[in-house]
Amino acid sequence: MRAMIQDTHWLPQPPDLAPALLACVTEAGSLTERLMATSHRFGVQVLSQGASKAHPDEIALLSLPADSMLYARHVLLTLDDTPVVYARSIARLDCPVWQPILDRGSRSLGLTLFGGLPQLQRGPLHYQQLDSAHPLHQACHSMAAHLPARRCRFALEQAPLVVCELFLPALEDFIR
C-alpha cells in the first residue's frame, strides 16, 4: 500500500471541541456503533451515489489526475430522524473492489469497515474545521460557520477508499 498522503489542511490532531463532541470526532472504532450506543434510533439516509467530481483535497488521496471523476456515496447519519453526521465515501470511478461494498442502500458502511473486512488496512484519522467555502460544508446545507470533520483512508486489495464525516450541530443534543 502507498504511504498515506499528508494534506496540510487536514491535521493529525483534532480541533478544540467540547469533550462529548471530541469523543465522537476522535472515535477510533466505528462511529456507527458509537451513535447506536446513544440509545436513540439510528438511521442512514442515502442522498446520492455514483459518479462525482473529485474535490481538490481528494485527488492525491486516490492518486487521481486533476479534474477527475470518482465514485461517491453521500449519506446522512441520523438519530431519531435528525441528521447528525454528513458522510462522503469515495473511491476511484473504475474500482471493482469498493463499488459493490458502497452499493448498500441504507445499511451503514461503518459496520462493514469495522468488522466485516478483516484484510482491510486503515490509515490514521485526520481532522479539519470546514468552513462554508468547502464543498462538503456546502453539500450538507448547514448554517454553522464551521463544522468539525474527520477523514480516513482505507485500502482493500490495494484499492483506496476515503471516508469523510462532518459532525452536524444537532449531534451535541444527543451526546450530552
N, C-alpha and C positions, 0 to 999 in steps of 0.2 A: 504494500500500500504506500502511496506517496505520503510525504510528510504533510501534516496539516498546515494549511495556508494561514499565515498570520495577517489579519487586517487591522490596520492601526486604529480604525474606528470601533472595532469590536474588541473588547478587552477581556483578559482572563479573570479579572475581579469584577464583582457585581457593583452596581451603583449603590449609593446610600439610600436605603429604604427602611420603612417600618419593619420591626422584627418578624411579624407574621407574614408579611408580603415577601420579605427577604428569604424566608424559609421556603416558600413556594418557588420563587425565582431560582434559587440555588439547589433545588431538589436534585439529588444525584441519581435517583431512581426514576420511576415512572410518574410523570405529572398526573396522568390519568388516575393512577392508584391513590395519589395524594388527594386529588379532588373528590374521588369516590369516598374517601375516608371522612369527608366533612359531614356525612350523613344526609346531604342534600341530593336530590335526584340529578344524576349526571347524564349528559347527552352530548352527541356530536351532530352538528348541523353542517352538512356539506354545502358550501357556497358555490364552488366551481371546481372543475377538474379537467385537465387536458393541456394542450399547448399554451404556453405563456411566454411573454418576453422576459428574458433574464434581466434582473436589476443589476446596476453597475457593481454593487458589492457582492454579487453572487457568482460572477463569471469565473474568477480564479478558483473558487471552491469546487467547481465542476470541470475545470480545465476547458472552458469554452472560449471561442473567439468572441470578440466584441459584437454586440447586436444579435446574439444568438437567441434562439427559441429553446425552451426547455419544457419538461413535463412538470406541472404543478398541481397540487391539491390544496385548496383553501377551505378551512373549516373554522367554525366557532365551537369551542367547548363551552357547555352551559351547565349551570347549576340551577335547578328549579326553573328551567326555561330562560334564565337570564344569561346572556353572553358574558363570560369571564376571561376567556383566552381566545385570541385570534391566532391561528397557526397556518403557516405556509410550508409545505413539504415539497422539495424539488429534486429532480433527477434529470439526467440527460434525456432529451426527447426520444432518442432511439434505444433506450435502456430496457432490455428484456428482463432484467433482474428485478427492478423496482416497480415497473408499471403494474404487474399483477398484484403486487403487495399493496400498492396505493389504491388500486381499484377495489375498495372495500365498503363502499356505501357509508352508512353512518356508524360503522364499527371503529373504535379507537385504534389509531396506529400505535399509540404508546404501549398497549398491552402486547402487541406483536414484537415491538422493538426491545421490550424488557422482559422477554420470556419465551417468545416463540421462535427465535433465531439464534441458537447457541453459537454459530460461527460468525455472528455479527461483530464487527470491530467498531468501537465508539471513540471518537475524539473528545477533547475537552470542551466544556461549555465556554462560550464567550458571550459577553454582555454589552448592552448599549442602551442608553436612553434615546429613543427615537422621537424626533420632533415631527411636526406636521409636514415637513418637506420630504420625508422619507416615503417611498411608495407603499410600504407596508402600513404605516400610520394612516395614510390616505385611504387604503383599502378597507380598513376596519371602521372607518367613519366615526372615530372617537372625537369628542370635543376637548379632550385633555391636551394640554400643551406638549407634554412628553409622556411617553409610555415606556415602562421598563420592558426590555426584550432580552431574549437569550436565543442562541442558536448553537447547533451541534452538527458535526459532520460524521456520518456513519459510512461504513463500507461493508458490502456483502459481495463476495466473489469479485473483489477489487472494483466494484461499481459504487460510486459515491451517491449518497443521499444527504441532503441538508434539511434539517427541520428548524424553523424559526418560529418562536412563540412570543406574542405580545400580550402582556398582562393588563387587562382592562380594569378601569377603576372599580367596577362593581364587584370584583373579586374580594376586595377588602371587607365588604359587608358579610361575606360567607366564612371568612377565616379568622375573625377576631377572637 
